[in-house]
Amino acid sequence: MKSLHEAETGRTLEIFFDREELGWGDDFREVIDRAVQEATFFMPIVTARYFDSEWCRHEFLTFYRKARILGVTELILPIVLAGASFVRTDSSDKVASTIAAIQHADWSNLWQEGRGSAAWRSAVTELVRRIVDLRALVETQLNRQVLNQTRLENLTEGEDFPTDPVRRRQPSEVVQALGSKGSSVLNGVERVMRDVITFFAALDEAVRALDGPGGRGNSGLSDGFVVDAHSIELAARDMLTDALDFDAALQTQLRLTCSPASRMSLGRVVVDVRDRAAGLEDLSNGLLYAPALIRKLDSTLRMRPIASLAQAIMKTIRDLIKLLYEWIALDVRSLEPADREGRITG
């Protein structure tokens, strides 16, 4: 890819490959986050195991957030080598459904032919040409794009980008709407997490009853657990979508140049989001036993349907918790007013 890209454009293509770039003793999160933030394109190499990897999910959602803030999800170029059946727009996994919705390439047949095959080499050539075209498109798009108040309003409310200037609101109104959206999202996250904790507690109690004296052994769980799991899984997935929408709006606002009054208002929003997120962090401790419970369920054939649903719920909750950590780490100091000598006050 590097050689072909340089031949096509005369420009060097720098590639960060985590298996080669991460050294012994490195802080994985710090190195990965820095690489993702500095990258122009993100090319996840997907197999079925990709969706079970905590770090793969973290990489994907981190870059996805960055691309949405810039308004150019074309920067993500997933290559599916195996497990294509998992990549569906109706998937219960947010990462899988997002990959399905964007311009991913299915190379599962090419992978079977081998990297030395003519078909593989042709696919790599087409991929490089696509990168060249997309780089030009994205550079043009970013040069023309002005992150204005209209774009922020749409990110906050999840609407399409309008061209009617009458619909634009004042910065103070947008920040107020952002605060309301943040409060609603955090209330929803708390509600979903409490529902998940209650569900797993009941599930754990039921499994213990089956294994205890007089229990029914491997006869299975009540169908009610499957119904509840479907409902909770859907609610958690929708909540993650809402949280990512709010995050894009918040991060976009943080990039904008605001008046002192608007910056102070935004600072209050950031403090509220940060404090609310920190308050929810302890809730995650109520799910520390869940992975072991899921493994136990998965080891019993008749319980595997509920195990699959429970695993899907936990993936989404982990993604939500990582987003909470990002909000807890928000720095409000850049939004605080400064005195005439440039010192931060407040």
Secondary structure per residue as TSV (DSSP state, phi and psi in degrees):
chain	resnum	aa	ss	phi	psi
A	1	M	-	360.0	-44.0
A	2	K	H	-62.2	-44.9
A	3	S	H	-65.9	-44.8
A	4	L	H	-64.0	-41.0
A	5	H	H	-63.1	-43.0
A	6	E	H	-67.1	-36.3
A	7	A	H	-66.4	-36.8
A	8	E	H	-75.2	-34.7
A	9	T	H	-121.4	-20.3
A	10	G	S	77.9	4.4
A	11	R	-	-110.4	142.5
A	12	T	-	-76.1	139.0
A	13	L	-	-107.2	108.8
A	14	E	-	-87.7	129.9
A	15	I	-	-119.9	125.7
A	16	F	-	-96.1	117.2
A	17	F	-	-117.9	111.9
A	18	D	H	-57.6	-33.9
A	19	R	H	-65.5	-27.0
A	20	E	H	-94.9	-32.8
A	21	E	H	-86.1	-24.4
A	22	L	-	-85.1	118.9
A	23	G	-	-98.8	169.1
A	24	W	T	-61.6	128.6
A	25	G	T	88.4	-4.6
A	26	D	-	-67.8	149.5
A	27	D	-	-79.2	102.9
A	28	F	H	-54.8	-47.7
A	29	R	H	-61.7	-45.0
A	30	E	H	-63.7	-46.1
A	31	V	H	-65.5	-44.6
A	32	I	H	-65.1	-46.1
A	33	D	H	-60.5	-41.3
A	34	R	H	-65.4	-42.2
A	35	A	H	-64.6	-41.9
A	36	V	H	-65.3	-43.2
A	37	Q	H	-67.3	-30.2
A	38	E	H	-89.2	-11.3
A	39	A	-	-76.4	149.2
A	40	T	S	-88.1	-43.0
A	41	F	-	-122.1	152.3
A	42	F	B	-125.9	122.4
A	43	M	-	-122.4	84.1
A	44	P	-	-70.6	133.6
A	45	I	E	-97.2	110.0
A	46	V	E	-103.9	129.7
A	47	T	-	-128.7	179.2
A	48	A	G	-60.2	-31.4
A	49	R	G	-70.6	-19.1
A	50	Y	G	-57.1	-39.1
A	51	F	G	-76.1	-14.4
A	52	D	G	-94.8	-8.6
A	53	S	-	-85.7	121.7
A	54	E	H	-59.8	-41.7
A	55	W	H	-74.0	-35.4
A	56	C	H	-63.7	-43.5
A	57	R	H	-64.1	-39.9
A	58	H	H	-62.9	-46.2
A	59	E	H	-57.9	-49.0
A	60	F	H	-62.2	-51.2
A	61	L	H	-66.8	-31.9
A	62	T	H	-64.5	-47.0
A	63	F	H	-71.1	-36.1
A	64	Y	H	-60.0	-41.6
A	65	R	H	-61.3	-45.5
A	66	K	H	-61.0	-45.4
A	67	A	H	-64.8	-38.3
A	68	R	H	-67.6	-38.4
A	69	I	H	-61.5	-39.8
A	70	L	H	-80.8	-13.3
A	71	G	T	77.1	24.6
A	72	V	-	-136.7	77.3
A	73	T	G	-71.7	-5.9
A	74	E	G	-62.7	-14.0
A	75	L	G	-70.2	-13.6
A	76	I	B	-97.8	123.2
A	77	L	-	-127.4	78.0
A	78	P	-	-70.2	139.6
A	79	I	E	-114.9	115.9
A	80	V	E	-94.4	112.9
A	81	L	-	-94.0	-30.1
A	82	A	S	-158.9	159.8
A	83	G	-	76.3	30.6
A	84	A	G	-60.8	-25.6
A	85	S	G	-65.6	-20.2
A	86	F	G	-79.5	-20.2
A	87	V	-	-89.8	89.9
A	88	R	-	-136.2	146.0
A	89	T	T	-67.2	-23.1
A	90	D	T	-96.2	13.7
A	91	S	-	-64.6	146.4
A	92	S	S	-75.9	-10.7
A	93	D	S	-92.3	121.4
A	94	K	H	-59.8	-41.0
A	95	V	H	-65.4	-45.1
A	96	A	H	-63.8	-43.5
A	97	S	H	-68.7	-32.8
A	98	T	H	-68.8	-43.3
A	99	I	H	-60.8	-40.7
A	100	A	H	-64.1	-31.6
A	101	A	H	-81.7	-18.0
A	102	I	S	-104.9	-176.1
A	103	Q	-	-80.1	66.8
A	104	H	-	-83.2	158.8
A	105	A	E	-117.2	131.3
A	106	D	E	-93.3	106.1
A	107	W	-	-107.1	20.1
A	108	S	H	-61.4	-40.5
A	109	N	H	-69.9	-38.9
A	110	L	H	-62.8	-37.5
A	111	W	H	-64.6	-36.6
A	112	Q	H	-66.0	-34.1
A	113	E	H	-71.2	-26.5
A	114	G	-	104.2	151.2
A	115	R	T	-70.3	-13.6
A	116	G	T	-91.4	-2.0
A	117	S	S	-76.4	158.3
A	118	A	H	-64.5	-37.4
A	119	A	H	-63.3	-40.1
A	120	W	H	-63.6	-45.9
A	121	R	H	-63.5	-37.7
A	122	S	H	-65.0	-40.5
A	123	A	H	-65.1	-39.6
A	124	V	H	-63.7	-41.3
A	125	T	H	-61.3	-44.5
A	126	E	H	-64.3	-36.5
A	127	L	H	-63.6	-43.4
A	128	V	H	-63.7	-42.3
A	129	R	H	-63.7	-36.0
A	130	R	H	-64.9	-41.7
A	131	I	H	-61.6	-42.2
A	132	V	H	-60.9	-47.0
A	133	D	H	-65.1	-43.0
A	134	L	H	-67.2	-36.7
A	135	R	H	-59.6	-44.8
A	136	A	H	-64.8	-42.8
A	137	L	H	-63.2	-46.7
A	138	V	H	-66.0	-42.0
A	139	E	H	-61.0	-41.7
A	140	T	H	-65.1	-43.6
A	141	Q	H	-63.2	-43.2
A	142	L	H	-70.0	-34.1
A	143	N	H	-65.6	-35.1
A	144	R	H	-84.6	-22.7
A	145	Q	-	-76.2	127.1
A	146	V	-	-112.1	118.0
A	147	L	-	-76.1	85.4
A	148	N	-	-102.2	-177.1
A	149	Q	H	-66.9	-28.3
A	150	T	H	-65.4	-43.3
A	151	R	H	-63.0	-40.5
A	152	L	H	-62.6	-42.2
A	153	E	H	-59.6	-42.0
A	154	N	H	-69.2	-38.8
A	155	L	H	-63.5	-37.6
A	156	T	H	-65.8	-40.5
A	157	E	H	-103.5	1.8
A	158	G	T	69.3	29.0
A	159	E	-	-100.2	167.4
A	160	D	-	-71.8	160.5
A	161	F	-	-72.2	115.7
A	162	P	-	-91.2	160.1
A	163	T	-	-109.0	-6.6
A	164	D	-	-82.1	111.9
A	165	P	G	-66.8	-18.0
A	166	V	G	-63.2	-27.3
A	167	R	G	-79.4	-8.7
A	168	R	-	-70.8	143.8
A	169	R	-	-112.3	164.1
A	170	Q	-	-69.1	152.3
A	171	P	H	-53.3	-40.8
A	172	S	H	-63.0	-35.9
A	173	E	H	-69.3	-37.7
A	174	V	H	-67.2	-43.6
A	175	V	H	-62.8	-39.0
A	176	Q	H	-63.1	-43.6
A	177	A	H	-63.8	-37.4
A	178	L	H	-63.4	-42.0
A	179	G	H	-62.2	-42.2
A	180	S	H	-63.9	-41.5
A	181	K	H	-62.9	-42.2
A	182	G	H	-62.8	-42.6
A	183	S	H	-62.5	-42.0
A	184	S	H	-64.2	-43.0
A	185	V	H	-63.9	-45.7
A	186	L	H	-67.3	-35.6
A	187	N	H	-61.6	-42.0
A	188	G	H	-65.8	-40.7
A	189	V	H	-61.8	-44.9
A	190	E	H	-61.6	-43.8
A	191	R	H	-61.8	-45.7
A	192	V	H	-64.2	-44.1
A	193	M	H	-63.6	-39.5
A	194	R	H	-66.8	-38.9
A	195	D	H	-62.9	-41.1
A	196	V	H	-65.9	-43.0
A	197	I	H	-61.1	-43.8
A	198	T	H	-63.4	-41.9
A	199	F	H	-62.6	-47.9
A	200	F	H	-68.2	-33.8
A	201	A	H	-63.6	-43.8
A	202	A	H	-66.6	-39.3
A	203	L	H	-64.7	-43.0
A	204	D	H	-63.2	-42.1
A	205	E	H	-63.1	-41.2
A	206	A	H	-65.5	-40.4
A	207	V	H	-65.7	-41.7
A	208	R	H	-62.3	-37.9
A	209	A	H	-65.5	-37.3
A	210	L	H	-65.9	-35.6
A	211	D	H	-85.8	-15.9
A	212	G	S	-79.0	179.6
A	213	P	T	-57.7	131.4
A	214	G	T	79.3	3.2
A	215	G	-	-75.3	171.9
A	216	R	-	-96.7	9.6
A	217	G	T	61.7	-124.3
A	218	N	T	-92.8	22.4
A	219	S	S	-72.5	-12.3
A	220	G	-	106.4	171.7
A	221	L	-	-102.6	167.6
A	222	S	-	-63.4	145.1
A	223	D	H	-62.7	-21.0
A	224	G	H	-60.4	-30.2
A	225	F	H	-66.1	-38.6
A	226	V	H	-65.4	-43.8
A	227	V	H	-61.4	-46.7
A	228	D	H	-63.6	-40.3
A	229	A	H	-63.5	-42.1
A	230	H	H	-59.1	-45.4
A	231	S	H	-64.6	-44.5
A	232	I	H	-68.1	-40.0
A	233	E	H	-61.9	-42.0
A	234	L	H	-65.8	-43.5
A	235	A	H	-63.3	-41.2
A	236	A	H	-66.0	-40.4
A	237	R	H	-65.2	-44.0
A	238	D	H	-63.3	-36.9
A	239	M	H	-66.9	-38.2
A	240	L	H	-63.5	-40.5
A	241	T	H	-60.8	-46.2
A	242	D	H	-62.9	-40.5
A	243	A	H	-65.4	-39.5
A	244	L	H	-67.6	-37.1
A	245	D	H	-62.2	-46.2
A	246	F	H	-63.9	-41.2
A	247	D	H	-60.8	-41.3
A	248	A	H	-62.0	-41.6
A	249	A	H	-65.9	-42.7
A	250	L	H	-65.3	-47.1
A	251	Q	H	-65.4	-35.0
A	252	T	H	-64.3	-44.3
A	253	Q	H	-62.2	-37.3
A	254	L	H	-65.2	-24.0
A	255	R	H	-82.6	-17.2
A	256	L	S	-80.9	153.9
A	257	T	-	-88.0	118.9
A	258	C	-	-117.1	162.2
A	259	S	-	-67.8	159.4
A	260	P	H	-53.3	-41.7
A	261	A	H	-63.7	-42.5
A	262	S	H	-67.2	-36.6
A	263	R	H	-66.2	-38.1
A	264	M	H	-66.0	-41.2
A	265	S	H	-63.5	-42.4
A	266	L	H	-64.7	-37.5
A	267	G	H	-58.6	-40.8
A	268	R	H	-65.3	-37.8
A	269	V	H	-62.6	-45.8
A	270	V	H	-62.2	-44.2
A	271	V	H	-60.7	-43.4
A	272	D	H	-63.5	-45.1
A	273	V	H	-62.6	-45.0
A	274	R	H	-61.8	-44.8
A	275	D	H	-69.5	-40.5
A	276	R	H	-65.0	-40.9
A	277	A	H	-63.9	-41.0
A	278	A	H	-63.1	-36.1
A	279	G	H	-66.3	-27.8
A	280	L	H	-84.7	-15.4
A	281	E	H	-57.8	-39.0
A	282	D	G	-66.4	-24.2
A	283	L	G	-60.1	-32.9
A	284	S	G	-62.4	-23.7
A	285	N	G	-63.6	-23.0
A	286	G	G	-73.4	-2.0
A	287	L	G	-119.5	14.5
A	288	L	T	-62.7	-29.2
A	289	Y	T	-85.5	-10.3
A	290	A	H	-59.3	-44.9
A	291	P	H	-56.5	-41.6
A	292	A	H	-65.3	-38.4
A	293	L	H	-64.2	-41.5
A	294	I	H	-64.6	-41.7
A	295	R	H	-61.3	-38.8
A	296	K	H	-65.2	-43.7
A	297	L	H	-62.6	-40.1
A	298	D	H	-69.1	-20.8
A	299	S	T	-80.5	-8.0
A	300	T	S	-113.6	121.4
A	301	L	G	-54.6	-47.0
A	302	R	G	-72.1	-13.6
A	303	M	G	-101.9	0.5
A	304	R	H	-64.1	-33.8
A	305	P	H	-58.1	-44.7
A	306	I	H	-70.9	-30.9
A	307	A	H	-64.4	-40.7
A	308	S	H	-64.3	-42.4
A	309	L	H	-66.3	-41.1
A	310	A	H	-63.9	-38.4
A	311	Q	H	-65.0	-41.1
A	312	A	H	-63.4	-40.2
A	313	I	H	-61.6	-45.5
A	314	M	H	-67.0	-34.8
A	315	K	H	-59.9	-46.5
A	316	T	H	-66.4	-40.4
A	317	I	H	-64.6	-39.7
A	318	R	H	-63.1	-39.3
A	319	D	H	-63.9	-40.2
A	320	L	H	-64.3	-41.7
A	321	I	H	-64.2	-38.8
A	322	K	H	-63.2	-36.6
A	323	L	H	-67.2	-37.9
A	324	L	H	-60.2	-41.6
A	325	Y	H	-60.6	-38.5
A	326	E	H	-63.3	-39.5
A	327	W	H	-71.8	-35.8
A	328	I	H	-61.9	-32.1
A	329	A	T	-84.5	0.5
A	330	L	-	-58.8	137.6
A	331	D	-	-105.4	116.1
A	332	V	-	-90.1	-7.6
A	333	R	G	-62.0	-34.0
A	334	S	G	-68.4	-14.1
A	335	L	G	-98.8	-6.4
A	336	E	S	-78.4	146.5
A	337	P	-	-67.8	149.8
A	338	A	B	-112.6	151.5
A	339	D	-	-80.5	-174.5
A	340	R	T	-66.4	-23.5
A	341	E	T	-91.8	5.4
A	342	G	S	89.6	4.0
A	343	R	-	-79.7	146.2
A	344	I	B	-75.2	132.4
A	345	T	-	-116.9	168.0
A	346	G	-	103.7	360.0
